[in-house]
Amino acid sequence: MSLPPPARYTPWIKGVYEVAPALRPFGTDYGNGEADRRVFQLDTELERYEANKRACLRERRSKYVRAFRLSSEVERATIDLIVTRLSTEYPERFTADWEGDVRVLESEGRRWVLPTSRREDESPALDLLGRLVPEDFAVVRTLDSVDWVAYLHLCSPGHWAAEEKIGRSFFDVHVPIPGFERVNAASAGLVDAMVNKGPFVRFVWALESDDRLNHHPEPPPGEDPVEWDGRNFSQGRFWVRTERQVIWGMPEVGASLFTIRIGFIPGEEVLDKPELRQPLIDGLRSMSPESRRYKGVEREFDALMRILEG
């Protein structure tokens, strides 16, 4: 099966940095054809994402994969959703079946039986599925007006850690984000929409001085912390790192699947295209000092502006 090139998204194009849900209906056309209608985007970059996940999980699985109060009902529904989407979106690559009441996935001669774990602090089945796709994903659970992150498979983090977010509410997860206060004030309604409405798609963007997928705040053993953090623009290079986030509700179990696909637009391309360059300049200049600090561009903001403005 030949795979297409990666989908491209330019969420900074409005020229304003905003902290808002900005939910759009899943399947909205962004010019990427069939990819815009897929939860999981398998493309020519797939091997790179698979290699990154293998490296992360070899380093220390619990640093990147966590579960907390993940009931078997929610786990089963999430397995079913992922298996169904893969077999629907890529029927030439994946075949879905049942073995009793357990989901089975087949692909290119391989066969995976995916039972629930019967434990609330792990899910081998979701871990396996997480290694088959480029996206990271989270499962958000609600029960009796309480919500929490019940599962995280996070191998391409953007300067945040699974250990810090697992088990926390939507409100608590987003407290560190400057400007998110108004969104958090309506967090109950947002969580309800994530579970009972949609599906939705949204985008986030940031700047990096490299195109490494894994930017966990704790570097792997032997890595220099300053080099690992990146966002050093004194060398004159940058990438716009984008996140395509898909939110798919599972109202029958009071939960939602939240996927994150990382993409990169190289700085050379941005500089060559005024329709990308000027909105990025405007978007960065519209950031509050707190947002610049949170996004890691405050320290070398002037150097970044010199690169962009020539």
Residue frames relative to the residue before (quaternion, step in Angstrom):
aa qw qx qy qz dx dy dz
M 1.0000 0.0000 0.0000 0.0000 0.00 0.00 0.00
S 0.2697 -0.7548 0.5752 0.1632 3.59 -0.70 1.05
L 0.2807 -0.7727 0.5539 0.1314 3.55 -1.02 0.87
P 0.4910 -0.6735 0.4687 0.2926 3.59 -1.08 0.71
P 0.6050 -0.5127 0.4290 0.4326 3.61 -1.24 0.12
P 0.6492 -0.5351 0.3568 0.4061 3.60 -1.16 0.42
A 0.5132 -0.5936 0.5210 0.3359 3.55 -1.20 0.58
R 0.2495 -0.7707 0.5735 0.1223 3.56 -1.16 0.66
Y 0.0178 -0.7912 0.6109 -0.0229 3.53 -0.94 0.96
T 0.1197 -0.7923 0.5975 0.0305 3.57 -1.04 0.85
P 0.0254 -0.8734 0.4861 0.0169 3.61 0.61 1.10
W 0.6060 0.5589 -0.3709 0.4276 3.64 1.21 -0.15
I 0.4086 0.7853 -0.4179 0.2041 3.57 1.33 -0.19
K 0.5986 0.5698 -0.3720 0.4226 3.63 1.16 -0.41
G 0.4198 -0.7414 0.4401 0.2835 3.58 1.22 -0.32
V 0.6729 0.4082 -0.2972 0.5406 3.58 1.25 0.40
Y 0.3165 -0.7217 0.5809 0.2038 3.56 -0.92 0.93
E 0.0079 -0.8157 0.5760 -0.0521 3.55 -0.59 1.18
V 0.1998 -0.7197 0.6480 0.1489 3.53 -1.22 0.61
A 0.3500 0.7163 -0.5073 0.3273 3.55 -0.03 1.33
P 0.6206 -0.5483 0.3850 0.4074 3.62 -1.13 0.45
A 0.0021 -0.8494 0.5268 0.0300 3.61 0.99 -0.88
L 0.1819 0.8069 -0.5364 0.1676 3.57 0.87 0.97
R 0.0771 -0.7675 0.6355 0.0328 3.55 -0.97 0.93
P 0.6076 -0.5552 0.3966 0.4065 3.61 -1.11 0.49
F 0.5088 -0.6269 0.4946 0.3217 3.56 -0.98 0.84
G 0.7375 0.3568 -0.2945 0.4921 3.55 -0.92 0.97
T 0.3796 0.7130 -0.4945 0.3210 3.58 1.27 0.02
D 0.4344 -0.7231 0.4861 0.2284 3.56 -0.92 0.98
Y 0.0275 -0.7949 0.6059 -0.0176 3.56 -0.66 1.18
G 0.6643 -0.5375 0.2918 0.4297 3.56 1.22 0.45
N 0.6041 0.5782 -0.3493 0.4228 3.59 1.27 0.26
G 0.5074 -0.6842 0.4064 0.3305 3.57 1.24 0.39
E 0.8574 -0.0709 0.0784 0.5037 3.53 -1.00 -0.95
A 0.5833 0.6091 -0.3778 0.3821 3.62 1.05 -0.66
D 0.6412 0.5335 -0.3310 0.4412 3.60 1.04 -0.69
R 0.7062 0.4302 -0.2522 0.5025 3.58 1.24 -0.38
R 0.6167 0.5209 -0.3456 0.4784 3.56 1.28 0.33
V 0.4526 -0.6522 0.5340 0.2909 3.55 -1.07 0.76
F 0.7822 0.2319 -0.0973 0.5700 3.55 0.90 -1.01
Q 0.1740 -0.8120 0.5542 0.0570 3.55 -0.62 1.16
L 0.0775 -0.7855 0.6139 -0.0045 3.54 -0.20 1.34
D 0.1284 0.8008 -0.5670 0.1441 3.58 -0.65 1.12
T 0.7739 -0.3766 0.2435 0.4472 3.57 -1.29 -0.13
E 0.6328 0.5200 -0.3304 0.4691 3.61 1.26 -0.17
L 0.3655 0.7813 -0.4613 0.2077 3.60 1.28 -0.10
E 0.6653 0.5154 -0.3262 0.4306 3.61 0.83 -0.90
R 0.6198 0.5449 -0.3443 0.4476 3.58 1.05 -0.70
Y 0.6738 0.4820 -0.2917 0.4781 3.59 0.94 -0.85
E 0.6300 0.5253 -0.3320 0.4658 3.58 1.02 -0.78
A 0.6576 0.5084 -0.3116 0.4604 3.60 0.94 -0.87
N 0.6349 0.5232 -0.3302 0.4628 3.58 1.00 -0.78
K 0.6660 0.4936 -0.3152 0.4620 3.59 0.93 -0.84
R 0.6254 0.5241 -0.3496 0.4603 3.60 0.97 -0.74
A 0.6603 0.5113 -0.3124 0.4528 3.59 0.91 -0.89
C 0.6528 0.5159 -0.3163 0.4557 3.59 0.93 -0.85
L 0.7180 0.4592 -0.2640 0.4515 3.56 0.79 -1.00
R 0.6029 0.5244 -0.3596 0.4820 3.59 1.17 -0.48
E 0.6245 0.5574 -0.3462 0.4237 3.58 0.99 -0.78
R 0.7016 -0.3433 0.2513 0.5716 3.59 0.75 -1.08
R 0.3902 -0.7709 0.4517 0.2224 3.55 -0.25 1.28
S 0.6934 0.5042 -0.2969 0.4206 3.59 0.84 -0.92
K 0.5566 0.5915 -0.3886 0.4351 3.59 1.28 -0.21
Y 0.7939 0.3102 -0.1183 0.5095 3.56 1.14 -0.69
V 0.7700 0.2521 -0.1395 0.5692 3.61 1.18 -0.44
R 0.0986 0.8034 -0.5755 0.1171 3.56 -0.69 1.12
A 0.0672 -0.7612 0.6422 0.0601 3.56 -1.24 0.56
F 0.0104 0.7855 -0.6180 0.0324 3.54 -1.16 0.70
R 0.8294 -0.1062 0.0223 0.5479 3.56 -0.64 1.16
L 0.2690 0.7403 -0.5495 0.2785 3.54 0.87 1.07
S 0.2397 -0.8017 0.5298 0.1385 3.58 -0.15 1.24
S 0.6190 -0.5549 0.4002 0.3856 3.56 -1.20 0.48
E 0.6137 0.5534 -0.3540 0.4380 3.61 1.09 -0.63
V 0.6794 0.4612 -0.2843 0.4949 3.59 0.95 -0.87
E 0.6268 0.5313 -0.3379 0.4589 3.57 0.97 -0.80
R 0.6659 0.5070 -0.3014 0.4568 3.60 0.89 -0.93
A 0.6642 0.5019 -0.3074 0.4610 3.58 0.93 -0.88
T 0.6541 0.5078 -0.3132 0.4650 3.59 1.02 -0.78
I 0.6181 0.5258 -0.3367 0.4776 3.58 1.00 -0.79
D 0.6717 0.5055 -0.2980 0.4522 3.57 0.86 -0.96
L 0.6509 0.5197 -0.3195 0.4518 3.59 0.95 -0.86
I 0.6850 0.4795 -0.2953 0.4623 3.60 0.83 -0.95
V 0.6560 0.5063 -0.3110 0.4654 3.59 0.91 -0.91
T 0.6612 0.5110 -0.3069 0.4556 3.57 0.94 -0.88
R 0.6697 0.4902 -0.3108 0.4633 3.58 0.91 -0.85
L 0.6529 0.5127 -0.3299 0.4495 3.61 0.90 -0.82
S 0.7087 0.4508 -0.2728 0.4692 3.59 0.86 -0.91
T 0.6476 0.4998 -0.3146 0.4815 3.60 1.18 -0.53
E 0.7243 0.4466 -0.2433 0.4655 3.56 0.91 -0.93
Y 0.7976 0.1566 -0.0665 0.5787 3.59 1.12 -0.64
P 0.0206 -0.8524 0.5225 0.0079 3.63 0.62 1.08
E 0.6335 0.5250 -0.3347 0.4594 3.58 1.17 -0.44
R 0.7233 0.4142 -0.2298 0.5026 3.60 1.25 -0.34
F 0.8080 0.1897 -0.0671 0.5538 3.60 0.99 -0.84
T 0.1052 -0.7509 0.6494 0.0586 3.52 -1.20 0.75
A 0.1879 -0.7918 0.5746 0.0877 3.57 -0.85 0.99
D 0.0285 0.7858 -0.6158 0.0501 3.55 -1.11 0.74
W 0.3836 -0.6775 0.5673 0.2683 3.52 -1.37 -0.11
E 0.0954 -0.7230 0.6773 0.0968 3.53 -1.25 0.57
G 0.7551 -0.1154 0.0152 0.6452 3.53 0.16 1.33
D 0.7453 -0.3232 0.2575 0.5233 3.58 -0.66 -1.10
V 0.5471 0.6048 -0.3846 0.4325 3.57 1.28 0.41
R 0.4434 -0.6970 0.5031 0.2540 3.56 -0.97 0.90
V 0.1124 -0.7638 0.6340 0.0461 3.54 -1.16 0.79
L 0.0958 -0.7812 0.6159 0.0350 3.56 -1.01 0.87
E 0.0820 -0.7935 0.6026 0.0228 3.57 -0.94 0.94
S 0.0970 0.7871 -0.6032 0.0850 3.55 -1.08 0.79
E 0.8673 -0.0991 0.0536 0.4849 3.54 -0.85 1.08
G 0.7794 -0.3636 0.1673 0.4820 3.55 0.82 1.03
R 0.6406 0.4858 -0.3297 0.4949 3.58 1.26 -0.06
R 0.1112 -0.7933 0.5980 0.0276 3.55 -1.09 0.75
W 0.0732 -0.8075 0.5853 -0.0041 3.55 -0.79 1.10
V 0.2033 -0.7353 0.6368 0.1116 3.56 -0.87 1.03
L 0.1508 -0.8512 0.5026 -0.0070 3.57 -0.63 1.18
P 0.0403 0.8192 -0.5699 0.0502 3.62 0.37 1.16
T 0.5442 -0.5596 0.4861 0.3930 3.55 -1.27 0.24
S 0.5430 -0.6791 0.4052 0.2824 3.56 -1.15 0.66
R 0.3167 -0.7550 0.4980 0.2857 3.59 1.25 -0.53
R 0.6512 0.4095 -0.3361 0.5434 3.57 1.25 0.45
E 0.4204 -0.7367 0.4783 0.2276 3.57 -1.03 0.73
D 0.7034 0.4513 -0.2710 0.4776 3.61 1.25 -0.06
E 0.7719 0.2045 -0.1775 0.5753 3.60 1.17 0.42
S 0.0119 -0.7720 0.6342 0.0409 3.54 -1.35 0.27
P 0.2492 -0.7897 0.5433 0.1383 3.59 -0.09 1.22
A 0.6321 0.5414 -0.3435 0.4351 3.60 1.03 -0.71
L 0.6861 0.4564 -0.2894 0.4871 3.61 0.89 -0.87
D 0.5931 0.5543 -0.3600 0.4598 3.57 1.11 -0.63
L 0.6591 0.4992 -0.3078 0.4708 3.58 0.92 -0.86
L 0.6672 0.4938 -0.3064 0.4659 3.59 0.88 -0.92
G 0.6275 0.5519 -0.3319 0.4376 3.57 1.07 -0.72
R 0.6793 0.4830 -0.2878 0.4716 3.58 1.15 -0.55
L 0.6247 0.5514 -0.3358 0.4393 3.59 1.27 -0.16
V 0.7547 0.3426 -0.1726 0.5322 3.59 1.22 -0.39
P 0.5454 -0.6264 0.4322 0.3512 3.61 -1.12 0.47
E 0.6189 0.5862 -0.3406 0.3965 3.57 1.12 -0.60
D 0.3467 -0.6212 0.6491 0.2693 3.48 -1.35 0.47
F 0.0251 -0.8214 0.5674 0.0533 3.60 -1.17 0.27
A 0.2049 -0.7418 0.6290 0.1099 3.46 -1.37 0.51
V 0.2151 -0.7204 0.6372 0.1698 3.53 -1.31 0.42
V 0.1497 -0.7747 0.6120 0.0543 3.55 -0.79 1.11
R 0.1614 -0.8044 0.5700 0.0444 3.57 -0.85 1.03
T 0.1015 -0.7666 0.6289 0.0805 3.57 -1.14 0.64
L 0.1170 0.7713 -0.6186 0.0940 3.55 -1.13 0.73
D 0.8487 -0.0652 0.0153 0.5245 3.58 -0.74 1.08
S 0.7150 -0.4821 0.2336 0.4491 3.57 0.85 1.11
V 0.6031 0.4928 -0.3730 0.5042 3.59 1.24 0.39
D 0.0701 -0.7937 0.6023 0.0480 3.58 -1.00 0.77
W 0.0493 0.7899 -0.6102 0.0343 3.56 -1.21 0.56
V 0.5129 -0.5924 0.5201 0.3396 3.53 -1.33 0.40
A 0.1793 -0.8351 0.5166 0.0593 3.56 -0.38 1.26
Y 0.8057 0.0452 -0.0171 0.5903 3.59 1.17 -0.46
L 0.0097 -0.7799 0.6258 -0.0073 3.55 -1.14 0.77
H 0.0135 -0.7284 0.6849 0.0070 3.54 -1.04 0.93
L 0.1213 0.8501 -0.4734 0.1965 3.53 0.19 1.40
C 0.0992 0.8259 -0.5434 0.1129 3.58 0.04 1.29
S 0.7212 0.3220 -0.2456 0.5620 3.62 1.27 0.01
P 0.1094 0.8410 -0.5247 0.0744 3.60 0.80 0.96
G 0.3194 -0.7347 0.5687 0.1866 3.55 -1.13 0.69
H 0.7889 -0.3270 0.1487 0.4987 3.55 0.40 1.32
W 0.6599 0.3930 -0.3684 0.5239 3.58 0.99 0.85
A 0.3583 -0.7764 0.5024 0.1284 3.54 -1.18 0.63
A 0.5531 -0.6193 0.4535 0.3239 3.54 -1.05 0.81
E 0.6288 0.5640 -0.3409 0.4127 3.57 0.99 -0.83
E 0.6882 0.4942 -0.2810 0.4507 3.58 1.09 -0.69
K 0.7496 0.4307 -0.2051 0.4588 3.59 1.13 -0.64
I 0.5667 0.6248 -0.3983 0.3603 3.60 1.07 -0.61
G 0.8166 0.2467 -0.2059 0.4795 3.55 -0.96 0.93
R 0.6179 0.5580 -0.3478 0.4312 3.58 1.26 -0.17
S 0.5611 -0.6093 0.4503 0.3334 3.55 -1.26 0.48
F 0.6815 -0.4506 0.3786 0.4349 3.56 -1.32 0.24
F 0.6428 0.5293 -0.3152 0.4553 3.56 0.94 -0.91
D 0.7129 0.4631 -0.2672 0.4537 3.59 0.74 -1.04
V 0.6118 0.5651 -0.3504 0.4284 3.59 1.02 -0.76
H 0.7847 0.3659 -0.1681 0.4713 3.58 0.96 -0.90
V 0.3741 0.7497 -0.4775 0.2645 3.60 1.23 0.02
P 0.6870 0.5013 -0.3298 0.4098 3.69 0.83 -0.77
I 0.6012 0.5925 -0.3675 0.3905 3.63 1.15 -0.39
P 0.3777 -0.7301 0.5153 0.2423 3.63 -0.54 1.07
G 0.7959 0.2885 -0.2234 0.4830 3.54 -0.96 0.88
F 0.5755 0.6109 -0.3783 0.3907 3.57 1.25 -0.09
E 0.3866 0.7671 -0.4584 0.2281 3.57 1.27 -0.07
R 0.6848 0.4872 -0.2997 0.4514 3.59 0.87 -0.93
V 0.6275 0.5179 -0.3346 0.4754 3.57 1.09 -0.69
N 0.6704 0.5081 -0.2994 0.4503 3.56 0.92 -0.91
A 0.5778 0.5880 -0.3776 0.4217 3.58 1.13 -0.55
A 0.7424 0.3278 -0.1946 0.5510 3.56 1.20 -0.52
S 0.2311 0.8360 -0.4790 0.1350 3.57 1.24 0.45
A 0.6196 0.5512 -0.3603 0.4271 3.61 0.99 -0.73
G 0.6724 0.4904 -0.2943 0.4699 3.57 0.95 -0.86
L 0.6419 0.5265 -0.3229 0.4545 3.57 1.04 -0.75
V 0.6528 0.5022 -0.3151 0.4716 3.56 0.95 -0.85
D 0.6231 0.5327 -0.3346 0.4648 3.57 1.03 -0.78
A 0.6547 0.5011 -0.3118 0.4722 3.60 0.98 -0.82
M 0.6284 0.5457 -0.3350 0.4417 3.60 1.00 -0.80
V 0.7263 0.4339 -0.2327 0.4796 3.56 1.02 -0.82
N 0.8325 0.2994 -0.0928 0.4568 3.56 0.77 -1.08
K 0.7377 0.3279 -0.2157 0.5494 3.59 1.24 -0.14
G 0.5875 0.6007 -0.4083 0.3568 3.54 -1.27 -0.22
P 0.4738 0.1154 -0.7659 -0.4191 1.53 -2.27 -1.07
F 0.2950 -0.7572 0.5685 0.1284 3.50 -1.34 0.52
V 0.1571 -0.7313 0.6442 0.1598 3.51 -1.41 0.16
R 0.0311 0.7793 -0.6255 0.0239 3.58 -1.12 0.67
F 0.2727 -0.7758 0.5533 0.1327 3.57 -1.26 0.34
V 0.1167 -0.7430 0.6563 0.0599 3.52 -1.30 0.62
W 0.0651 -0.8026 0.5909 0.0495 3.59 -1.11 0.59
A 0.0067 0.7659 -0.6427 0.0196 3.54 -1.29 0.53
L 0.3934 -0.6955 0.5386 0.2672 3.57 -1.29 0.16
E 0.0637 -0.7730 0.6311 0.0107 3.53 -1.13 0.83
S 0.3974 -0.6965 0.5356 0.2648 3.56 -1.22 0.40
D 0.7313 0.2336 -0.2217 0.6012 3.57 1.27 0.42
D 0.3962 -0.7066 0.5240 0.2630 3.57 -1.27 0.15
R 0.2604 0.7629 -0.5378 0.2470 3.56 1.05 0.81
L 0.4756 -0.6905 0.4732 0.2705 3.57 -0.95 0.88
N 0.7632 0.3801 -0.1858 0.4885 3.56 0.82 -1.03
H 0.1068 0.7657 -0.6267 0.0974 3.55 -0.55 1.21
H 0.0618 0.7889 -0.5982 0.1267 3.55 0.71 1.13
P 0.5342 -0.6592 0.4133 0.3306 3.63 -0.89 0.81
E 0.6981 0.3843 -0.2667 0.5421 3.62 1.21 -0.38
P 0.3353 -0.7644 0.5060 0.2172 3.63 -0.44 1.10
P 0.5616 -0.5717 0.4602 0.3820 3.58 -1.17 0.46
P 0.6720 -0.4903 0.3510 0.4299 3.61 -1.17 0.41
G 0.8023 0.2930 -0.2279 0.4675 3.54 -0.98 0.92
E 0.6156 0.5403 -0.3532 0.4521 3.59 1.25 -0.22
D 0.4630 -0.6610 0.5163 0.2865 3.56 -1.06 0.81
P 0.4885 -0.7053 0.4206 0.2952 3.63 -0.64 1.05
V 0.6599 0.5027 -0.3215 0.4566 3.60 0.95 -0.81
E 0.6639 0.4879 -0.3021 0.4795 3.57 0.91 -0.87
W 0.6535 0.5295 -0.3139 0.4405 3.56 0.97 -0.87
D 0.6378 0.5375 -0.3356 0.4378 3.58 0.96 -0.80
G 0.2438 -0.7949 0.5210 0.1931 3.59 1.02 -0.73
R 0.6246 0.5631 -0.4032 0.3609 3.56 -1.17 -0.72
N 0.4236 0.6476 -0.4870 0.4049 3.53 1.10 0.94
F 0.0871 -0.8633 0.4971 0.0032 3.56 -0.06 1.31
S 0.4140 0.7289 -0.4604 0.2922 3.57 1.27 0.16
Q 0.6207 0.5411 -0.3418 0.4529 3.58 1.24 -0.34
G 0.5213 -0.6815 0.3893 0.3351 3.58 1.27 -0.04
R 0.6428 0.5056 -0.3272 0.4735 3.60 1.24 0.24
F 0.0968 0.7868 -0.6076 0.0494 3.54 -1.14 0.62
W 0.1742 -0.7231 0.6552 0.1320 3.50 -1.42 0.33
V 0.3164 -0.6736 0.6148 0.2612 3.57 -1.15 0.52
R 0.1979 -0.7790 0.5901 0.0762 3.54 -0.64 1.19
T 0.1055 -0.8085 0.5783 0.0280 3.58 -0.69 1.09
E 0.1731 -0.7418 0.6347 0.1299 3.53 -1.28 0.49
R 0.1450 -0.7332 0.6578 0.0934 3.54 -0.88 0.97
Q 0.0776 -0.8156 0.5733 -0.0093 3.55 -0.54 1.19
V 0.1092 -0.7771 0.6185 0.0407 3.56 -0.81 1.06
I 0.1352 -0.7839 0.6049 0.0363 3.57 -0.91 0.99
W 0.0032 0.8159 -0.5724 0.0809 3.56 -0.53 1.25
G 0.3047 -0.8021 0.4913 0.1494 3.56 -0.44 1.22
M 0.1367 -0.7391 0.6534 0.0896 3.50 -1.28 0.60
P 0.1032 -0.8653 0.4865 0.0628 3.60 0.58 1.16
E 0.5865 0.6054 -0.3738 0.3870 3.59 1.11 -0.57
V 0.7729 0.2460 -0.1598 0.5627 3.60 1.24 -0.42
G 0.5011 -0.6855 0.4125 0.3299 3.59 1.24 0.27
A 0.6078 0.5443 -0.3515 0.4591 3.57 0.93 0.85
S 0.1992 -0.7638 0.6031 0.1148 3.54 -1.35 0.21
L 0.2966 -0.7087 0.6111 0.1908 3.55 -1.15 0.75
F 0.0952 -0.7892 0.6066 -0.0104 3.55 -0.87 1.07
T 0.0628 -0.8246 0.5621 0.0095 3.61 -0.39 1.19
I 0.1570 -0.7746 0.6095 0.0624 3.56 -1.18 0.69
R 0.0340 -0.7848 0.6188 -0.0037 3.57 -0.70 1.11
I 0.2873 -0.7687 0.5555 0.1339 3.55 -0.73 1.14
G 0.0178 0.7743 -0.6326 0.0039 3.53 -1.14 0.77
F 0.2206 -0.7763 0.5766 0.1272 3.57 -1.24 0.35
I 0.1215 -0.7237 0.6726 0.0950 3.53 -1.18 0.74
P 0.3701 -0.7600 0.4808 0.2332 3.65 -0.50 1.10
G 0.6146 -0.5936 0.3890 0.3445 3.53 -1.10 0.74
E 0.5947 0.5822 -0.3693 0.4135 3.58 1.04 -0.73
E 0.6659 0.4936 -0.3024 0.4707 3.57 0.98 -0.82
V 0.6324 0.5289 -0.3322 0.4582 3.58 0.99 -0.83
L 0.6841 0.4961 -0.2915 0.4481 3.57 0.88 -0.94
D 0.6732 0.5118 -0.2883 0.4493 3.57 1.12 -0.66
K 0.7559 0.3502 -0.1814 0.5225 3.58 1.20 -0.44
P 0.3734 -0.7589 0.4875 0.2169 3.61 -0.33 1.22
E 0.6402 0.5423 -0.3325 0.4308 3.61 1.07 -0.68
L 0.6804 0.4051 -0.2839 0.5407 3.59 1.30 -0.20
R 0.6603 0.5605 -0.2956 0.4031 3.53 0.99 -0.91
Q 0.7190 0.4570 -0.2790 0.4432 3.60 0.67 -1.06
P 0.6543 0.4907 -0.3462 0.4597 3.66 0.87 -0.71
L 0.6242 0.5235 -0.3518 0.4611 3.60 1.08 -0.63
I 0.6202 0.5216 -0.3370 0.4793 3.60 1.00 -0.78
D 0.6827 0.4892 -0.2872 0.4605 3.57 0.84 -1.00
G 0.6554 0.5244 -0.3129 0.4445 3.57 0.97 -0.85
L 0.6631 0.4924 -0.3015 0.4764 3.58 0.97 -0.84
R 0.6740 0.4903 -0.3009 0.4635 3.58 0.94 -0.82
S 0.6483 0.5226 -0.3225 0.4501 3.60 1.15 -0.49
M 0.5114 0.6512 -0.4199 0.3717 3.61 1.24 -0.19
S 0.4508 -0.6368 0.5488 0.3001 3.54 -1.13 0.66
P 0.6534 -0.4945 0.3738 0.4346 3.62 -1.18 0.33
E 0.6467 0.5236 -0.3220 0.4516 3.58 1.02 -0.80
S 0.6590 0.4979 -0.3076 0.4724 3.59 1.01 -0.79
R 0.6183 0.5298 -0.3473 0.4652 3.60 1.03 -0.71
R 0.6506 0.5053 -0.3135 0.4722 3.55 1.00 -0.82
Y 0.6625 0.5092 -0.3051 0.4569 3.60 0.89 -0.93
K 0.7212 0.4341 -0.2386 0.4842 3.60 0.98 -0.85
G 0.5137 -0.7026 0.3878 0.3037 3.59 1.26 0.08
V 0.5861 0.5888 -0.3792 0.4075 3.60 1.18 0.36
E 0.4407 0.7229 -0.4510 0.2826 3.61 1.22 -0.11
R 0.6700 0.5483 -0.3118 0.3914 3.58 0.83 -1.03
E 0.8085 0.1721 -0.0679 0.5587 3.58 0.95 -0.86
F 0.1667 0.8288 -0.5172 0.1332 3.54 1.09 0.74
D 0.6665 0.5046 -0.3154 0.4491 3.59 0.90 -0.88
A 0.6353 0.5185 -0.3307 0.4671 3.59 1.01 -0.77
L 0.6397 0.5272 -0.3147 0.4623 3.54 1.03 -0.80
M 0.6572 0.5051 -0.3086 0.4665 3.57 0.96 -0.84
R 0.6202 0.5353 -0.3475 0.4562 3.61 1.05 -0.72
I 0.6339 0.5220 -0.3309 0.4649 3.57 1.02 -0.77
L 0.7239 0.4636 -0.2469 0.4473 3.55 0.82 -1.02
E 0.7550 0.3968 -0.2137 0.4763 3.57 0.93 -0.85
G 0.4395 -0.7310 0.4331 0.2913 3.56 1.29 -0.09
